[in-house]
Amino acid sequence: KTITFGIILVIFGIFANACALSNETATDSNNQSQEINSDTILDDQLFATATSSNNLEKCEEIIDEAKKEECKKIVESFLLTNQALQALDESLCNDIELDRYQENCKDIIREKIEDQSEDQKKLDIEQKAADEKNPKICNDLKDESEIAICKFNVIIGDAIEKKDSSLCEQIENDELIETCKSNIPNSNE
């Protein structure tokens, strides 16, 4: 009976130790899981902050190496895009490692150059109309309000230069005619 009781105690002791060890392992596993989960959440927050503020230093605080590298590539892409935009130099986009970001950079630069080209065309038309004192040239502009502003500027410029308020009558808006006339010094009217 004593031997049987002793064997039962030994078996019970082994079982109890196994349970305790298993419990510790489970607790350690839970703690590691919580740490990993917490680190992941913090890494995600740092990633979002870094990419929204173009801050490479925040990327360096990320623990997960793959996420850190992705963060750095994205922020560097944004920074290079901004540099390319400032310089209007599409070739700077070629330094971007991420293909989609590189293409996006090039698209942004092309669009900006195209917009500037359109703006320059508009300015050229307005300048030609003013130089030739010919408001009809303004009709080459695309937008009706731009045409009206261009014609007003040409007419008032000519009227001021010639000190002739009667030229203001060419303007197609009564309010603007009065504005034009009020800006003519020593009018011949």
Long-range contacts (C-beta under 8 A, 24 or more apart in sequence): 39-63, 39-64, 40-64, 43-67, 43-68, 46-71, 47-71, 50-75, 51-75, 51-78, 54-78, 54-79, 54-82, 73-97, 73-98, 73-101, 74-98, 74-101, 77-101, 77-102, 77-105, 80-105, 81-105, 81-108, 84-108, 84-109, 85-109, 85-112, 88-112, 88-113, 88-116, 122-146, 125-150, 126-150, 126-153, 129-154, 130-154, 130-157, 133-157, 133-158, 135-170, 148-172, 148-173, 152-176, 152-180, 155-180, 156-180, 156-183, 159-183, 159-184, 160-184, 160-185, 163-187, 163-188, 164-188, 164-189, 165-189
